[in-house]
Protein backbone atom coordinates (compact mmCIF):
# COMPACT_ATOMS: atom_id res chain seq x y z
CA UNK A 1 0.00 0.00 0.00
CA UNK A 2 1.42 3.37 -0.99
CA UNK A 3 0.28 6.57 0.64
CA UNK A 4 0.44 9.94 -1.07
CA UNK A 5 2.20 11.44 1.97
CA UNK A 6 4.89 10.31 4.42
CA UNK A 7 3.49 8.48 7.44
CA UNK A 8 4.60 9.06 11.04
CA UNK A 9 3.80 6.80 13.99
CA UNK A 10 4.13 8.53 17.35
CA UNK A 11 4.56 5.34 19.39
CA UNK A 12 7.40 3.18 20.61
CA UNK A 13 5.09 0.19 21.01
CA UNK A 14 6.56 -2.79 19.16
CA UNK A 15 3.00 -4.10 18.76
CA UNK A 16 1.75 -0.94 17.05
CA UNK A 17 4.81 -0.90 14.78
CA UNK A 18 4.15 -4.53 13.82
CA UNK A 19 0.46 -3.93 13.11
CA UNK A 20 1.14 -0.84 10.98
CA UNK A 21 3.84 -2.70 9.05
CA UNK A 22 1.32 -5.52 8.58
CA UNK A 23 -0.84 -3.12 6.58
CA UNK A 24 2.04 -2.88 4.11
CA UNK A 25 2.82 0.72 5.00
CA UNK A 26 6.19 2.45 5.16
CA UNK A 27 6.43 4.77 8.15
CA UNK A 28 8.82 6.60 10.43
CA UNK A 29 8.60 6.40 14.21
CA UNK A 30 8.81 9.73 16.00
CA UNK A 31 8.30 9.74 19.76
CA UNK A 32 8.02 12.52 22.34
CA UNK A 33 7.45 12.26 26.06
CA UNK A 34 3.82 13.24 26.70
CA UNK A 35 2.03 13.31 30.05
CA UNK A 36 -0.98 11.00 30.02
CA UNK A 37 -3.20 12.96 32.41
CA UNK A 38 -6.83 13.53 31.51
CA UNK A 39 -9.80 15.45 32.95
CA UNK A 40 -11.64 13.29 35.49
CA UNK A 41 -15.12 14.05 34.13
CA UNK A 42 -14.48 12.21 30.85
CA UNK A 43 -16.26 8.95 30.03
CA UNK A 44 -14.12 5.90 29.22
CA UNK A 45 -14.28 6.23 25.41
CA UNK A 46 -13.61 9.96 25.75
CA UNK A 47 -10.48 9.24 27.81
CA UNK A 48 -8.96 7.07 25.06
CA UNK A 49 -9.79 9.64 22.38
CA UNK A 50 -8.59 12.56 24.53
CA UNK A 51 -5.21 10.89 25.15
CA UNK A 52 -4.70 10.06 21.46
CA UNK A 53 -5.65 13.61 20.45
CA UNK A 54 -3.50 15.13 23.22
CA UNK A 55 -0.48 13.15 21.99
CA UNK A 56 -1.07 14.42 18.44
CA UNK A 57 -1.23 18.06 19.62
CA UNK A 58 2.45 17.86 20.54
CA UNK A 59 3.38 17.23 16.88
CA UNK A 60 0.97 19.42 14.91
CA UNK A 61 3.30 22.43 14.61
CA UNK A 62 5.96 20.22 12.99
CA UNK A 63 3.74 18.59 10.36
CA UNK A 64 4.20 19.66 6.77
CA UNK A 65 2.99 16.97 4.37
CA UNK A 66 3.08 14.06 6.82
CA UNK A 67 0.20 11.99 8.17
CA UNK A 68 0.58 11.42 11.91
CA UNK A 69 -0.89 8.49 13.84
CA UNK A 70 -1.17 8.57 17.62
CA UNK A 71 -3.00 6.07 19.81
CA UNK A 72 -3.76 5.22 23.40
CA UNK A 73 -5.18 1.97 24.76
CA UNK A 74 -7.00 1.74 28.07
CA UNK A 75 -8.36 -1.28 29.92
CA UNK A 76 -11.66 -0.76 31.73
CA UNK A 77 -13.14 -2.95 34.43
CA UNK A 78 -16.55 -1.43 34.94
CA UNK A 79 -15.90 2.28 35.40
CA UNK A 80 -12.34 1.73 36.62
CA UNK A 81 -9.48 2.38 34.21
CA UNK A 82 -6.57 0.02 34.76
CA UNK A 83 -3.35 1.77 33.77
CA UNK A 84 0.12 0.30 33.48
CA UNK A 85 1.08 -1.42 36.75
CA UNK A 86 3.89 0.14 38.75
CA UNK A 87 5.18 -3.14 40.20
CA UNK A 88 4.53 -6.85 40.77
CA UNK A 89 1.91 -6.26 43.48
CA UNK A 90 -0.12 -3.90 41.32
CA UNK A 91 0.08 -6.22 38.30
CA UNK A 92 -1.07 -9.18 40.40
CA UNK A 93 -3.94 -7.13 41.83
CA UNK A 94 -5.09 -6.15 38.33
CA UNK A 95 -4.94 -9.72 37.01
CA UNK A 96 -6.89 -10.97 40.05
CA UNK A 97 -9.54 -8.34 39.32
CA UNK A 98 -9.75 -9.38 35.64
CA UNK A 99 -9.85 -13.09 36.50
CA UNK A 100 -13.17 -14.85 35.86
CA UNK A 101 -14.90 -11.80 34.44
CA UNK A 102 -15.13 -9.58 31.37
CA UNK A 103 -13.65 -6.16 30.74
CA UNK A 104 -13.38 -3.72 27.86
CA UNK A 105 -10.32 -2.57 25.98
CA UNK A 106 -10.69 0.82 24.31
CA UNK A 107 -8.14 2.23 21.90
CA UNK A 108 -8.38 5.86 20.86
CA UNK A 109 -6.65 6.85 17.62
CA UNK A 110 -5.87 10.22 16.06
CA UNK A 111 -4.98 10.59 12.38
CA UNK A 112 -3.70 14.12 11.84
CA UNK A 113 -2.19 16.28 9.11
CA UNK A 114 -1.21 19.95 9.25
CA UNK A 115 -4.79 20.90 8.34
CA UNK A 116 -7.02 18.06 9.58
CA UNK A 117 -7.53 15.82 12.56
CA UNK A 118 -9.73 12.72 12.84
CA UNK A 119 -10.19 11.08 16.23
CA UNK A 120 -11.96 7.76 16.73
CA UNK A 121 -11.99 4.71 19.00
CA UNK A 122 -12.79 1.03 19.03
CA UNK A 123 -14.04 -1.16 21.89
CA UNK A 124 -13.41 -4.88 22.41
CA UNK A 125 -14.90 -6.97 25.20
CA UNK A 126 -12.50 -9.56 26.65
CA UNK A 127 -13.47 -12.55 28.81
CA UNK A 128 -10.91 -14.12 31.16
CA UNK A 129 -11.20 -17.55 32.76
CA UNK A 130 -10.52 -17.88 36.49
CA UNK A 131 -6.77 -17.43 36.79
CA UNK A 132 -4.85 -19.30 39.49
CA UNK A 133 -2.30 -17.56 41.69
CA UNK A 134 0.37 -19.77 40.10
CA UNK A 135 -0.64 -18.62 36.59
CA UNK A 136 -0.62 -14.96 37.66
CA UNK A 137 2.78 -15.35 39.34
CA UNK A 138 4.28 -17.18 36.36
CA UNK A 139 3.03 -14.59 33.88
CA UNK A 140 4.25 -11.56 35.81
CA UNK A 141 7.68 -13.00 36.58
CA UNK A 142 8.26 -14.36 33.07
CA UNK A 143 6.69 -11.58 30.96
CA UNK A 144 6.97 -8.50 33.19
CA UNK A 145 3.84 -6.73 31.83
CA UNK A 146 4.65 -3.37 33.42
CA UNK A 147 4.40 -1.52 30.09
CA UNK A 148 0.87 -2.79 29.42
CA UNK A 149 -2.44 -1.29 30.46
CA UNK A 150 -4.32 -3.80 32.61
CA UNK A 151 -1.07 -5.74 33.21
CA UNK A 152 -1.43 -8.12 30.29
CA UNK A 153 -0.82 -8.58 26.59
CA UNK A 154 -3.44 -10.62 24.72
CA UNK A 155 -0.75 -11.94 22.35
CA UNK A 156 1.33 -13.29 25.25
CA UNK A 157 1.10 -16.46 27.36
CA UNK A 158 -1.64 -15.13 29.65
CA UNK A 159 -3.84 -14.34 26.64
CA UNK A 160 -3.26 -17.78 25.16
CA UNK A 161 -4.19 -19.67 28.33
CA UNK A 162 -6.54 -17.22 30.00
CA UNK A 163 -8.79 -15.51 27.45
CA UNK A 164 -11.90 -17.55 26.70
CA UNK A 165 -13.36 -15.24 24.06
CA UNK A 166 -13.46 -11.70 22.77
CA UNK A 167 -16.20 -9.62 21.17
CA UNK A 168 -14.76 -7.15 18.69
CA UNK A 169 -11.36 -6.57 17.15
CA UNK A 170 -8.42 -8.66 18.39
CA UNK A 171 -6.00 -6.08 16.97
CA UNK A 172 -7.69 -3.37 19.03
CA UNK A 173 -6.69 -5.28 22.17
CA UNK A 174 -3.12 -5.61 20.86
CA UNK A 175 -3.08 -1.80 20.62
CA UNK A 176 -4.32 -0.56 17.24
CA UNK A 177 -7.75 -1.05 15.59
CA UNK A 178 -6.22 -1.53 12.15
CA UNK A 179 -9.50 -2.06 10.31
CA UNK A 180 -10.86 1.33 11.41
CA UNK A 181 -7.45 2.93 10.88
CA UNK A 182 -7.34 1.57 7.32
CA UNK A 183 -10.66 3.29 6.56
CA UNK A 184 -9.22 6.61 7.77
CA UNK A 185 -6.10 6.17 5.62
CA UNK A 186 -8.01 5.29 2.42
CA UNK A 187 -8.28 8.94 1.28
CA UNK A 188 -4.45 9.11 1.27
CA UNK A 189 -3.87 5.98 -0.82
CA UNK A 190 -2.06 6.40 -4.13
CA UNK A 191 -3.87 3.49 -5.72
CA UNK A 192 -7.39 2.12 -5.65
CA UNK A 193 -7.83 -1.23 -3.94
Secondary structure by P-SEA (a helix, b strand, c coil): ccccbbbbbccccaaaaaaaaaabbbbbbbbccccccccccccaaaaaaaaaaaaaaacccccccbbbbbbbbbbbcccccccccccaaaaaaaaaaaccbbbbbbbbbbbbccccccccbbbbbbbbccccaaaaaaaaaaccccccccccccccccccccccccccccccccccaaaaaaaaacccccccc
